[in-house]
């Protein structure tokens, strides 16, 4: 769906996006993760043809000129925007009429559907000026959904939403994705990407430092976490395999939780919880962005 | 896209407010004139003002003379300066462009909406001041005995239908003049992300041009100043119509429109939209 090669954007001396090789496949829920100011929004603008690349190439939906495929893309770029003196519906009507492809006779129905999807169907005629931040965000997402796009490019889509709103939007995106929409989401929120995405790209200082399926990133660490009131017994039983012990929580070097459990229970250890330890996305991110200079060369096109 | 721009035009309170203010100036002057009955002597004061006390149907011409030098360009600068920079500031520009709306298409629609705005403003000012003029000063029928004839600037008299045609021609000429200036504002609007900055830059052009016009040393460049032939619409009220400056004015404004629209497009088409 999106493939870039060495995509670079300079603003004067500042390199906002630096040699990014992005690979988003059809059906992905791709999380583009990076701290503020790391070039996420610039990359989104590049993909949408709002800014022009300094060097490198990009291909979106099989076309190297974004303008041709934009009708099939729904986008939210750096926060929602609307004419403040008009109502949400008026804004959507104007936006829909502005571009090609939106049939006039289906406009009203499509607008109501989009508003329904984002939970704004009951909104009255008040101008957008009077909307809360969360309502504006929902309106922005509704605008992106207006043409039933095959690719959604969303920049910080849950900004300004309360926890319930975030949950609603996440469920909506998962539903759309299961119905066949590819979702590209940029965010600085680890938890958002971790809960929503199937594939992750991590950007730091304009460079894509890592790109992989979330499943691969969250691989088992080779350790098993055991909770037991009999910590001392376990320590003596598995001497040398206990990595750390913190109260009733023990970290044990072992690859199979089930086998370990059988062993412990057989020895009469009371196990209150057991499970393999997985690397959290946070660990991965801190690892590659913190002292990740040695990881630069290995990002490639993804290890899937 | 043009219909979208026109819908935005009519849905915008600011548009109607600016036209209302344009009408307020001639309304105020008309009221003062009718109360005091003190018209400026012929040859002094605003154009046509000395004549309107006798015949209110000439008042639209007087109103145009009042709003043209400053107020109308001010309104045009504000509206045209907002064209791209305003969309940029509200963030709606990026959403229009990813809709997608082609950049040239957007710019053309903005120019079309600007034309409609100027025409709308002019027509409302003319109709409004005609109503005000006739209500306060009458049509002159009482004094002359024949209905509504008006004395042209050169002394001969014009009948109402002739006057209407000339008024229309004058309005058309002013629309073209304002469009030339508005295209300059449109160009600034593609350069700046601030609608206010674009409007002020356009006013700076207006003021600079007006200053140059009074400067003898600026003689050689005078024929090319944007404001140089603005007041030539008055020539439509001479008998016979004096076409010399009107033709030159139209040609000059066409040049300004072409050059600055081209510059706007060249700048906007390759611009990185970072707002």
Interface residues (C-beta under 8 A of the other chain):
Chain A: X11 X45 X48 X49 X50 X51 X52 X67 X70 X71 X73 X75 X77 X78 X79 X80 X81 X82 X83 X84 X85 X86 X90 X94 X95 X97 X98 X99 X100 X143
Chain B: X1 X3 X4 X7 X8 X11 X12 X13 X90 X91 X92 X94 X95 X96 X97 X98 X99 X100 X101 X102 X270 X272 X273 X274
